[in-house]
Every structure is written in structure tokens, then in C-alpha cells.
Amino acid sequence: MIGVQEAGANAKIGASVKSARLAARLTLVDLAARCGLSESYLSKIERGATSATIASLLQICASLDIQIGSLFDDLGTVSTETDVAVHRGADGQFSFVPATGYRWRRLGGGRSKDKMEVFHLVLPKDDGMEAFVSHPGQEHCFVLSGTVVFDVGDETHRLEAGDGIYINSHHPHRARGLGDQEAHLLMTVAAADGALPEFDWWRPLGGASGDEKTGSHSGGYSEQTHR
């Protein structure tokens, strides 16, 4: 059964997708042909009746020529660079990503000319993204609490509270919580060549299953723990 929070997120995402589709003057049939997803699946997404995978949302956004961040974030695009911005602990609410179970909130950055963004991520216990992601730039993840398994290419790093990992983001990577508690991360994403994608640090690599496409990555992993 879908929880209230997830249902609300699905409804918001669905409304955003429908609005963008109508703005582009496309029918569901047109959008299905463009993004390679079924008309019935797209209809369920727009009605908030299902949780779309991140890979599916990326296919939809690419077809509609919109940023995936516009589906989750009400910040909007501002063509300026942040000068000084103070974040208070009580500021802002977490956004929910149904496809992964992640919750997130932006702590800094987000304007069009900013060179980095800072996020507070909450990973569900014993779960995480199935798809690997790859994108331009660099990122650093610092574990505030809990245990996180961070897969980078063919390596697996187990991180505990106080541990961190810094990577070139073009490497296929993903993070998943481990244990019986949620994991909290402080994530900093740096732009590549002066271009910072709007909340686009996940970009699933190829692969398809059923009427929705999901990211995939092949290859074995060696357990490595950096403490």
C-alpha cells in the first residue's frame, strides 16, 4: 500500500509531467512514442497511480526537454550566483523520491550560475538505488549517521558515520543504506566545466525492463572498506 507521503509525491510528479506534456502540445500517444514507454504506464504516472523509476522520469524529461529537478523542486531557475546564504536547521522540508525511497533537501546552491550544490540525503534502511548513475563533475558524500554502501564502478565501499568518499562523478556509482536504521548523508556536488545540472546527479545507464526502462550495470564487485 502506498503511504500518504509517497502518494503525495506521486501526485505532484504526475501533475508536473502532465503540465509539461500539455505545454509541449503532445498527447500521451506522442509522448509514449518519443520516450519508449507505454501509454498506459505514462497515464498511471500522470494520475499519480504509480511510482515512476528515476530512469523512466529521465526518459520522460529528455523527451519533454525539461530538467528532472523541475519535477521535484519548487525553487525555480534564477540566473544569478549565490552570494551569501544561511541555512537554519529548521528550514525547509524533505522532498520524497518514490522510485528510490530517498528523501532530500537542498542546503546550498541551486541558482543557475552556482558551481556547486549541497544536499542532505536520507537513505532508507536496507535499500537504495538499483540503477547506477553517471554525470559530469565531482561529488563528496559524508556520512552523518548510519551505514552506507557506496558502489563506484567495480569497487564497493562500506562507510560508517564520520566516513566520506570523494569521486569523479563520471564513474558509475550508487549509494544504498545498510542495517536497520536510515542513513543520513551530506552530499556536495561540484560542476563540471562551469555547468551544474539542476538536481541531475543521477543519470541511470542503459538497460530496459518491461514497459519502463531502468538503469543497469554489469560486473562483479570487490568489497573495500575505507576507514
PyRosetta script that sets phi, psi and omega in degrees:
from pyrosetta import init, pose_from_sequence

init()
pose = pose_from_sequence("MIGVQEAGANAKIGASVKSARLAARLTLVDLAARCGLSESYLSKIERGATSATIASLLQICASLDIQIGSLFDDLGTVSTETDVAVHRGADGQFSFVPATGYRWRRLGGGRSKDKMEVFHLVLPKDDGMEAFVSHPGQEHCFVLSGTVVFDVGDETHRLEAGDGIYINSHHPHRARGLGDQEAHLLMTVAAADGALPEFDWWRPLGGASGDEKTGSHSGGYSEQTHR")
pose.set_psi(1, 134.9)
pose.set_omega(1, -179.9)
pose.set_phi(2, -75.6)
pose.set_psi(2, 130.7)
pose.set_omega(2, 178.9)
pose.set_phi(3, -73.6)
pose.set_psi(3, 167.9)
pose.set_omega(3, -178.1)
pose.set_phi(4, -61.6)
pose.set_psi(4, -43.3)
pose.set_omega(4, -178.6)
pose.set_phi(5, -63.9)
pose.set_psi(5, -44.6)
pose.set_omega(5, -179.2)
pose.set_phi(6, -67.1)
pose.set_psi(6, -39.8)
pose.set_omega(6, 179.0)
pose.set_phi(7, -62.1)
pose.set_psi(7, -40.5)
pose.set_omega(7, 179.3)
pose.set_phi(8, -65.4)
pose.set_psi(8, -40.7)
pose.set_omega(8, 178.5)
pose.set_phi(9, -66.1)
pose.set_psi(9, -41.8)
pose.set_omega(9, 178.3)
pose.set_phi(10, -60.6)
pose.set_psi(10, -42.2)
pose.set_omega(10, -179.2)
pose.set_phi(11, -64.2)
pose.set_psi(11, -41.8)
pose.set_omega(11, -179.6)
pose.set_phi(12, -65.3)
pose.set_psi(12, -45.8)
pose.set_omega(12, 179.4)
pose.set_phi(13, -63.2)
pose.set_psi(13, -44.5)
pose.set_omega(13, -179.8)
pose.set_phi(14, -60.8)
pose.set_psi(14, -42.6)
pose.set_omega(14, 179.3)
pose.set_phi(15, -64.8)
pose.set_psi(15, -37.6)
pose.set_omega(15, 179.7)
pose.set_phi(16, -67.3)
pose.set_psi(16, -41.4)
pose.set_omega(16, 178.4)
pose.set_phi(17, -63.4)
pose.set_psi(17, -45.7)
pose.set_omega(17, -179.2)
pose.set_phi(18, -63.3)
pose.set_psi(18, -42.3)
pose.set_omega(18, 179.6)
pose.set_phi(19, -60.8)
pose.set_psi(19, -43.5)
pose.set_omega(19, 179.8)
pose.set_phi(20, -67.6)
pose.set_psi(20, -37.0)
pose.set_omega(20, 179.1)
pose.set_phi(21, -65.5)
pose.set_psi(21, -45.1)
pose.set_omega(21, 179.9)
pose.set_phi(22, -65.9)
pose.set_psi(22, -37.4)
pose.set_omega(22, 178.3)
pose.set_phi(23, -63.3)
pose.set_psi(23, -32.0)
pose.set_omega(23, 178.8)
pose.set_phi(24, -85.1)
pose.set_psi(24, -0.1)
pose.set_omega(24, 179.5)
pose.set_phi(25, 58.8)
pose.set_psi(25, 45.9)
pose.set_omega(25, 179.0)
pose.set_phi(26, -114.9)
pose.set_psi(26, 144.9)
pose.set_omega(26, 171.7)
pose.set_phi(27, -87.1)
pose.set_psi(27, 169.7)
pose.set_omega(27, 175.9)
pose.set_phi(28, -60.8)
pose.set_psi(28, -36.2)
pose.set_omega(28, 178.5)
pose.set_phi(29, -63.5)
pose.set_psi(29, -42.6)
pose.set_omega(29, 179.2)
pose.set_phi(30, -61.8)
pose.set_psi(30, -47.2)
pose.set_omega(30, -177.7)
pose.set_phi(31, -65.5)
pose.set_psi(31, -39.2)
pose.set_omega(31, 178.5)
pose.set_phi(32, -59.9)
pose.set_psi(32, -40.7)
pose.set_omega(32, -179.9)
pose.set_phi(33, -67.8)
pose.set_psi(33, -35.2)
pose.set_omega(33, -178.5)
pose.set_phi(34, -72.4)
pose.set_psi(34, -43.6)
pose.set_omega(34, -171.4)
pose.set_phi(35, -99.4)
pose.set_psi(35, -7.5)
pose.set_omega(35, 176.6)
pose.set_phi(36, 79.7)
pose.set_psi(36, 15.4)
pose.set_omega(36, 176.7)
pose.set_phi(37, -106.7)
pose.set_psi(37, 158.3)
pose.set_omega(37, -177.2)
pose.set_phi(38, -74.4)
pose.set_psi(38, 152.2)
pose.set_omega(38, 179.0)
pose.set_phi(39, -61.6)
pose.set_psi(39, -39.9)
pose.set_omega(39, -178.7)
pose.set_phi(40, -66.6)
pose.set_psi(40, -37.6)
pose.set_omega(40, 178.5)
pose.set_phi(41, -66.7)
pose.set_psi(41, -42.6)
pose.set_omega(41, 178.3)
pose.set_phi(42, -63.6)
pose.set_psi(42, -39.0)
pose.set_omega(42, 178.9)
pose.set_phi(43, -62.3)
pose.set_psi(43, -41.0)
pose.set_omega(43, 178.2)
pose.set_phi(44, -64.4)
pose.set_psi(44, -39.2)
pose.set_omega(44, 178.3)
pose.set_phi(45, -62.7)
pose.set_psi(45, -48.0)
pose.set_omega(45, -177.6)
pose.set_phi(46, -63.9)
pose.set_psi(46, -31.6)
pose.set_omega(46, 179.2)
pose.set_phi(47, -85.2)
pose.set_psi(47, -2.8)
pose.set_omega(47, -178.5)
pose.set_phi(48, 71.7)
pose.set_psi(48, 21.6)
pose.set_omega(48, -175.7)
pose.set_phi(49, -89.2)
pose.set_psi(49, -6.1)
pose.set_omega(49, 178.9)
pose.set_phi(50, -148.2)
pose.set_psi(50, 158.7)
pose.set_omega(50, 176.6)
pose.set_phi(51, -93.6)
pose.set_psi(51, 112.4)
pose.set_omega(51, -179.8)
pose.set_phi(52, -75.3)
pose.set_psi(52, 143.5)
pose.set_omega(52, 174.6)
pose.set_phi(53, -73.3)
pose.set_psi(53, 157.3)
pose.set_omega(53, 177.4)
pose.set_phi(54, -60.5)
pose.set_psi(54, -38.4)
pose.set_omega(54, 179.2)
pose.set_phi(55, -61.1)
pose.set_psi(55, -41.3)
pose.set_omega(55, 179.2)
pose.set_phi(56, -65.8)
pose.set_psi(56, -42.7)
pose.set_omega(56, 179.9)
pose.set_phi(57, -63.5)
pose.set_psi(57, -36.4)
pose.set_omega(57, 178.3)
pose.set_phi(58, -66.5)
pose.set_psi(58, -38.3)
pose.set_omega(58, 176.6)
pose.set_phi(59, -63.2)
pose.set_psi(59, -42.8)
pose.set_omega(59, -179.4)
pose.set_phi(60, -65.3)
pose.set_psi(60, -46.9)
pose.set_omega(60, -177.9)
pose.set_phi(61, -63.5)
pose.set_psi(61, -39.1)
pose.set_omega(61, 178.4)
pose.set_phi(62, -63.4)
pose.set_psi(62, -38.5)
pose.set_omega(62, -179.7)
pose.set_phi(63, -70.4)
pose.set_psi(63, -29.9)
pose.set_omega(63, -179.4)
pose.set_phi(64, -95.7)
pose.set_psi(64, -2.8)
pose.set_omega(64, -179.8)
pose.set_phi(65, 59.3)
pose.set_psi(65, 47.3)
pose.set_omega(65, 176.6)
pose.set_phi(66, -128.7)
pose.set_psi(66, 160.1)
pose.set_omega(66, 176.9)
pose.set_phi(67, -83.3)
pose.set_psi(67, 141.5)
pose.set_omega(67, 179.9)
pose.set_phi(68, -62.3)
pose.set_psi(68, -28.4)
pose.set_omega(68, 179.1)
pose.set_phi(69, -60.8)
pose.set_psi(69, -26.5)
pose.set_omega(69, -179.5)
pose.set_phi(70, -67.4)
pose.set_psi(70, -18.5)
pose.set_omega(70, 178.8)
pose.set_phi(71, -81.6)
pose.set_psi(71, -21.8)
pose.set_omega(71, -174.2)
pose.set_phi(72, -111.1)
pose.set_psi(72, -27.5)
pose.set_omega(72, -167.0)
pose.set_phi(73, -119.4)
pose.set_psi(73, 136.5)
pose.set_omega(73, 178.9)
pose.set_phi(74, -96.2)
pose.set_psi(74, 10.4)
pose.set_omega(74, -175.4)
pose.set_phi(75, -64.4)
pose.set_psi(75, -38.8)
pose.set_omega(75, -178.6)
pose.set_phi(76, 82.2)
pose.set_psi(76, 171.6)
pose.set_omega(76, -179.3)
pose.set_phi(77, -100.0)
pose.set_psi(77, 123.7)
pose.set_omega(77, 178.3)
pose.set_phi(78, -122.2)
pose.set_psi(78, 123.0)
pose.set_omega(78, -175.3)
pose.set_phi(79, -83.2)
pose.set_psi(79, 61.0)
pose.set_omega(79, 178.0)
pose.set_phi(80, -144.0)
pose.set_psi(80, 173.7)
pose.set_omega(80, 177.3)
pose.set_phi(81, -113.2)
pose.set_psi(81, 138.1)
pose.set_omega(81, 179.2)
pose.set_phi(82, -63.9)
pose.set_psi(82, 132.4)
pose.set_omega(82, 177.0)
pose.set_phi(83, -96.0)
pose.set_psi(83, -67.5)
pose.set_omega(83, 176.3)
pose.set_phi(84, -136.0)
pose.set_psi(84, 130.3)
pose.set_omega(84, 178.3)
pose.set_phi(85, -143.1)
pose.set_psi(85, 123.3)
pose.set_omega(85, 179.6)
pose.set_phi(86, -101.9)
pose.set_psi(86, 131.4)
pose.set_omega(86, 177.8)
pose.set_phi(87, -110.0)
pose.set_psi(87, 126.1)
pose.set_omega(87, 177.1)
pose.set_phi(88, -97.6)
pose.set_psi(88, 149.9)
pose.set_omega(88, -177.8)
pose.set_phi(89, -57.6)
pose.set_psi(89, -31.0)
pose.set_omega(89, -177.2)
pose.set_phi(90, -89.8)
pose.set_psi(90, -1.7)
pose.set_omega(90, -177.2)
pose.set_phi(91, -77.9)
pose.set_psi(91, 140.6)
pose.set_omega(91, 169.4)
pose.set_phi(92, 76.0)
pose.set_psi(92, 156.4)
pose.set_omega(92, 177.0)
pose.set_phi(93, -117.3)
pose.set_psi(93, 156.3)
pose.set_omega(93, 178.8)
pose.set_phi(94, -77.9)
pose.set_psi(94, 139.0)
pose.set_omega(94, 171.0)
pose.set_phi(95, -92.6)
pose.set_psi(95, 150.5)
pose.set_omega(95, -175.0)
pose.set_phi(96, -112.8)
pose.set_psi(96, 134.7)
pose.set_omega(96, 178.6)
pose.set_phi(97, -110.9)
pose.set_psi(97, 99.7)
pose.set_omega(97, -174.3)
pose.set_phi(98, -56.1)
pose.set_psi(98, -36.3)
pose.set_omega(98, -175.1)
pose.set_phi(99, -64.3)
pose.set_psi(99, -26.2)
pose.set_omega(99, -176.7)
pose.set_phi(100, -118.1)
pose.set_psi(100, -20.6)
pose.set_omega(100, -173.4)
pose.set_phi(101, 84.9)
pose.set_psi(101, -2.6)
pose.set_omega(101, 178.5)
pose.set_phi(102, -66.1)
pose.set_psi(102, 149.5)
pose.set_omega(102, 165.9)
pose.set_phi(103, -122.3)
pose.set_psi(103, 146.3)
pose.set_omega(103, -176.6)
pose.set_phi(104, -151.9)
pose.set_psi(104, 156.3)
pose.set_omega(104, 170.5)
pose.set_phi(105, -148.2)
pose.set_psi(105, 144.5)
pose.set_omega(105, -179.9)
pose.set_phi(106, -83.5)
pose.set_psi(106, 131.3)
pose.set_omega(106, 178.7)
pose.set_phi(107, -101.4)
pose.set_psi(107, -20.9)
pose.set_omega(107, -179.1)
pose.set_phi(108, -168.0)
pose.set_psi(108, 155.0)
pose.set_omega(108, -179.2)
pose.set_phi(109, 82.9)
pose.set_psi(109, -167.0)
pose.set_omega(109, 177.7)
pose.set_phi(110, 110.1)
pose.set_psi(110, -14.2)
pose.set_omega(110, 175.3)
pose.set_phi(111, -81.9)
pose.set_psi(111, 156.8)
pose.set_omega(111, -169.0)
pose.set_phi(112, -61.5)
pose.set_psi(112, -27.6)
pose.set_omega(112, -177.4)
pose.set_phi(113, -102.6)
pose.set_psi(113, 4.0)
pose.set_omega(113, 176.3)
pose.set_phi(114, -68.7)
pose.set_psi(114, 146.5)
pose.set_omega(114, -178.1)
pose.set_phi(115, -97.1)
pose.set_psi(115, -6.1)
pose.set_omega(115, 177.1)
pose.set_phi(116, -155.2)
pose.set_psi(116, 161.2)
pose.set_omega(116, 175.2)
pose.set_phi(117, -133.5)
pose.set_psi(117, 149.4)
pose.set_omega(117, 179.7)
pose.set_phi(118, -123.0)
pose.set_psi(118, 130.9)
pose.set_omega(118, -177.9)
pose.set_phi(119, -126.3)
pose.set_psi(119, 150.7)
pose.set_omega(119, 168.0)
pose.set_phi(120, -105.9)
pose.set_psi(120, 114.6)
pose.set_omega(120, -179.4)
pose.set_phi(121, -108.1)
pose.set_psi(121, 143.4)
pose.set_omega(121, 174.6)
pose.set_phi(122, -122.6)
pose.set_psi(122, 116.5)
pose.set_omega(122, -179.5)
pose.set_phi(123, -96.8)
pose.set_psi(123, 134.8)
pose.set_omega(123, 179.1)
pose.set_phi(124, -65.6)
pose.set_psi(124, 153.9)
pose.set_omega(124, -179.2)
pose.set_phi(125, -67.6)
pose.set_psi(125, 140.7)
pose.set_omega(125, 178.2)
pose.set_phi(126, 49.1)
pose.set_psi(126, 40.7)
pose.set_omega(126, -179.2)
pose.set_phi(127, -160.2)
pose.set_psi(127, 172.8)
pose.set_omega(127, 178.3)
pose.set_phi(128, 168.9)
pose.set_psi(128, -168.5)
pose.set_omega(128, -179.1)
pose.set_phi(129, -69.3)
pose.set_psi(129, 134.0)
pose.set_omega(129, 174.6)
pose.set_phi(130, -81.8)
pose.set_psi(130, -33.5)
pose.set_omega(130, -177.1)
pose.set_phi(131, -85.6)
pose.set_psi(131, 142.8)
pose.set_omega(131, 170.3)
pose.set_phi(132, -78.9)
pose.set_psi(132, 152.8)
pose.set_omega(132, 179.7)
pose.set_phi(133, -125.9)
pose.set_psi(133, 156.4)
pose.set_omega(133, 179.9)
pose.set_phi(134, -152.8)
pose.set_psi(134, 136.1)
pose.set_omega(134, -177.4)
pose.set_phi(135, -161.5)
pose.set_psi(135, 162.9)
pose.set_omega(135, 179.2)
pose.set_phi(136, -67.1)
pose.set_psi(136, 158.0)
pose.set_omega(136, 174.2)
pose.set_phi(137, 103.2)
pose.set_psi(137, -167.0)
pose.set_omega(137, 178.2)
pose.set_phi(138, -132.9)
pose.set_psi(138, 160.3)
pose.set_omega(138, 178.5)
pose.set_phi(139, -150.3)
pose.set_psi(139, 154.7)
pose.set_omega(139, 175.9)
pose.set_phi(140, -131.3)
pose.set_psi(140, 131.4)
pose.set_omega(140, 177.1)
pose.set_phi(141, -118.0)
pose.set_psi(141, 127.8)
pose.set_omega(141, 179.0)
pose.set_phi(142, -118.5)
pose.set_psi(142, 125.3)
pose.set_omega(142, -176.7)
pose.set_phi(143, -81.8)
pose.set_psi(143, 117.5)
pose.set_omega(143, 178.4)
pose.set_phi(144, -83.5)
pose.set_psi(144, -38.4)
pose.set_omega(144, 178.1)
pose.set_phi(145, -159.7)
pose.set_psi(145, 156.9)
pose.set_omega(145, -180.0)
pose.set_phi(146, 85.7)
pose.set_psi(146, -170.9)
pose.set_omega(146, 179.8)
pose.set_phi(147, -123.3)
pose.set_psi(147, 134.9)
pose.set_omega(147, -177.7)
pose.set_phi(148, -128.2)
pose.set_psi(148, 134.0)
pose.set_omega(148, 171.9)
pose.set_phi(149, -100.2)
pose.set_psi(149, 119.1)
pose.set_omega(149, -176.8)
pose.set_phi(150, -112.8)
pose.set_psi(150, 109.9)
pose.set_omega(150, 179.4)
pose.set_phi(151, -90.8)
pose.set_psi(151, 127.6)
pose.set_omega(151, 177.4)
pose.set_phi(152, -130.7)
pose.set_psi(152, 109.9)
pose.set_omega(152, -176.9)
pose.set_phi(153, 57.7)
pose.set_psi(153, -123.5)
pose.set_omega(153, -178.8)
pose.set_phi(154, -96.7)
pose.set_psi(154, 11.7)
pose.set_omega(154, -179.8)
pose.set_phi(155, -112.8)
pose.set_psi(155, 149.4)
pose.set_omega(155, 176.6)
pose.set_phi(156, -125.1)
pose.set_psi(156, 126.8)
pose.set_omega(156, -178.1)
pose.set_phi(157, -118.1)
pose.set_psi(157, 125.1)
pose.set_omega(157, 176.9)
pose.set_phi(158, -95.7)
pose.set_psi(158, 120.7)
pose.set_omega(158, -176.1)
pose.set_phi(159, -116.3)
pose.set_psi(159, 135.2)
pose.set_omega(159, 176.1)
pose.set_phi(160, -108.8)
pose.set_psi(160, 174.6)
pose.set_omega(160, 178.2)
pose.set_phi(161, -54.1)
pose.set_psi(161, 130.2)
pose.set_omega(161, -177.5)
pose.set_phi(162, 95.9)
pose.set_psi(162, -13.2)
pose.set_omega(162, 177.4)
pose.set_phi(163, -90.1)
pose.set_psi(163, 157.9)
pose.set_omega(163, 177.2)
pose.set_phi(164, -146.3)
pose.set_psi(164, 165.9)
pose.set_omega(164, 178.0)
pose.set_phi(165, -142.9)
pose.set_psi(165, 137.1)
pose.set_omega(165, -178.9)
pose.set_phi(166, -121.3)
pose.set_psi(166, 124.4)
pose.set_omega(166, -176.2)
pose.set_phi(167, -137.8)
pose.set_psi(167, 157.1)
pose.set_omega(167, 166.3)
pose.set_phi(168, -79.9)
pose.set_psi(168, 119.7)
pose.set_omega(168, -168.0)
pose.set_phi(169, -71.4)
pose.set_psi(169, -5.2)
pose.set_omega(169, 177.7)
pose.set_phi(170, -73.3)
pose.set_psi(170, -17.2)
pose.set_omega(170, 175.1)
pose.set_phi(171, -69.1)
pose.set_psi(171, 134.8)
pose.set_omega(171, 175.0)
pose.set_phi(172, -57.7)
pose.set_psi(172, 130.5)
pose.set_omega(172, -176.2)
pose.set_phi(173, -152.8)
pose.set_psi(173, 161.9)
pose.set_omega(173, 176.4)
pose.set_phi(174, -161.8)
pose.set_psi(174, 160.4)
pose.set_omega(174, 178.4)
pose.set_phi(175, -128.5)
pose.set_psi(175, 143.6)
pose.set_omega(175, 178.1)
pose.set_phi(176, -146.0)
pose.set_psi(176, 141.6)
pose.set_omega(176, 179.5)
pose.set_phi(177, -74.3)
pose.set_psi(177, 153.3)
pose.set_omega(177, -179.9)
pose.set_phi(178, -136.0)
pose.set_psi(178, 133.7)
pose.set_omega(178, 178.6)
pose.set_phi(179, 107.8)
pose.set_psi(179, -169.4)
pose.set_omega(179, -173.3)
pose.set_phi(180, -100.2)
pose.set_psi(180, 15.1)
pose.set_omega(180, 177.3)
pose.set_phi(181, -132.3)
pose.set_psi(181, 153.9)
pose.set_omega(181, 174.4)
pose.set_phi(182, -63.9)
pose.set_psi(182, 155.2)
pose.set_omega(182, 176.4)
pose.set_phi(183, -113.7)
pose.set_psi(183, 136.1)
pose.set_omega(183, 179.2)
pose.set_phi(184, -110.0)
pose.set_psi(184, 131.8)
pose.set_omega(184, -178.3)
pose.set_phi(185, -125.7)
pose.set_psi(185, 145.2)
pose.set_omega(185, 168.2)
pose.set_phi(186, -103.8)
pose.set_psi(186, 117.3)
pose.set_omega(186, -173.8)
pose.set_phi(187, -118.6)
pose.set_psi(187, 126.9)
pose.set_omega(187, 177.6)
pose.set_phi(188, -115.7)
pose.set_psi(188, 125.6)
pose.set_omega(188, -178.4)
pose.set_phi(189, -114.7)
pose.set_psi(189, 125.3)
pose.set_omega(189, -179.4)
pose.set_phi(190, -105.5)
pose.set_psi(190, 143.0)
pose.set_omega(190, -177.4)
pose.set_phi(191, -71.1)
pose.set_psi(191, 156.1)
pose.set_omega(191, 173.4)
pose.set_phi(192, -112.0)
pose.set_psi(192, 128.1)
pose.set_omega(192, 178.6)
pose.set_phi(193, 55.6)
pose.set_psi(193, 35.2)
pose.set_omega(193, 175.2)
pose.set_phi(194, 74.9)
pose.set_psi(194, 7.5)
pose.set_omega(194, -179.5)
pose.set_phi(195, -118.4)
pose.set_psi(195, 114.1)
pose.set_omega(195, -179.8)
pose.set_phi(196, -107.0)
pose.set_psi(196, 112.1)
pose.set_omega(196, 180.0)
pose.set_phi(197, -61.9)
pose.set_psi(197, 143.1)
pose.set_omega(197, 179.6)
pose.set_phi(198, -72.9)
pose.set_psi(198, 107.0)
pose.set_omega(198, -179.0)
pose.set_phi(199, 42.0)
pose.set_psi(199, 52.0)
pose.set_omega(199, -174.7)
pose.set_phi(200, -123.8)
pose.set_psi(200, 37.3)
pose.set_omega(200, -178.9)
pose.set_phi(201, -81.1)
pose.set_psi(201, -1.6)
pose.set_omega(201, 170.3)
pose.set_phi(202, -113.7)
pose.set_psi(202, 127.5)
pose.set_omega(202, 176.6)
pose.set_phi(203, -144.0)
pose.set_psi(203, 88.8)
pose.set_omega(203, -174.8)
pose.set_phi(204, -55.5)
pose.set_psi(204, 141.7)
pose.set_omega(204, 176.8)
pose.set_phi(205, -83.8)
pose.set_psi(205, 158.9)
pose.set_omega(205, -173.8)
pose.set_phi(206, -29.0)
pose.set_psi(206, -176.9)
pose.set_omega(206, 177.6)
pose.set_phi(207, 113.6)
pose.set_psi(207, 150.7)
pose.set_omega(207, 180.0)
pose.set_phi(208, -150.9)
pose.set_psi(208, 149.9)
pose.set_omega(208, 178.6)
pose.set_phi(209, -151.1)
pose.set_psi(209, 125.2)
pose.set_omega(209, 177.9)
pose.set_phi(210, 61.8)
pose.set_psi(210, -139.8)
pose.set_omega(210, -177.7)
pose.set_phi(211, -96.1)
pose.set_psi(211, 12.0)
pose.set_omega(211, 174.2)
pose.set_phi(212, -134.0)
pose.set_psi(212, 146.3)
pose.set_omega(212, -178.1)
pose.set_phi(213, -95.7)
pose.set_psi(213, 138.1)
pose.set_omega(213, 177.9)
pose.set_phi(214, -128.6)
pose.set_psi(214, 157.2)
pose.set_omega(214, 179.1)
pose.set_phi(215, -77.4)
pose.set_psi(215, 155.7)
pose.set_omega(215, 179.7)
pose.set_phi(216, -151.3)
pose.set_psi(216, 160.4)
pose.set_omega(216, 177.4)
pose.set_phi(217, -153.5)
pose.set_psi(217, 133.8)
pose.set_omega(217, -179.1)
pose.set_phi(218, -106.3)
pose.set_psi(218, 157.0)
pose.set_omega(218, 177.6)
pose.set_phi(219, 125.7)
pose.set_psi(219, 153.9)
pose.set_omega(219, -179.7)
pose.set_phi(220, -84.5)
pose.set_psi(220, 171.7)
pose.set_omega(220, -178.3)
pose.set_phi(221, -131.2)
pose.set_psi(221, 144.0)
pose.set_omega(221, 175.3)
pose.set_phi(222, -109.0)
pose.set_psi(222, 130.4)
pose.set_omega(222, -177.9)
pose.set_phi(223, -72.8)
pose.set_psi(223, 121.2)
pose.set_omega(223, 177.5)
pose.set_phi(224, -131.5)
pose.set_psi(224, 134.9)
pose.set_omega(224, 178.2)
pose.set_phi(225, -119.7)
pose.set_psi(225, 119.1)
pose.set_omega(225, 179.3)
pose.set_phi(226, -105.9)
pose.set_psi(226, 110.9)
pose.set_omega(226, -177.0)
pose.set_phi(227, -122.0)
pose.dump_pdb("model.pdb")
